[in-house]
Amino acid sequence: MATEALASRKSLAPRNCGMKVTVQSESGDPVLLRVEGRVSQRDVEVDDPFVDSLGEDAYSRQLVVDLSEVALLDSSGVNWLLVSQKRMQEQGGKLVLHSLSPIANNVLKVLNLHAVFQVAESEAAAVRLLGGEA
């Protein structure tokens, strides 16, 4: 009986596992990306999600990243974002985060990282920050 209850609970509330990076638009710069799920090194299945999604020149491009569907952002996920930001600066690219989920927004605020990252309220505002048209 306990097994049946556990099985039905699992089927009612599937857990959103893993981080997923989706390219929304890659027709030039900026590239529009969406990050979903658990942003944690434990949940990343590839070495570098941006390179895996866009190729070796990912960090020399302008990336506009939608974080509206981030369910968890832990210290290793924050580290990934910080390393990505640093690589962007080194390779001439730019990174703008937008539409932060409440969890992602809270983590960045608590760590005072709004001063480190360019953060916009919407995709259109993020594109404008890069000097493009929305």
Order of alpha helices (4+ residues) and beta strands (2+ residues): alpha-beta-beta-alpha-beta-alpha-beta-alpha-beta-alpha
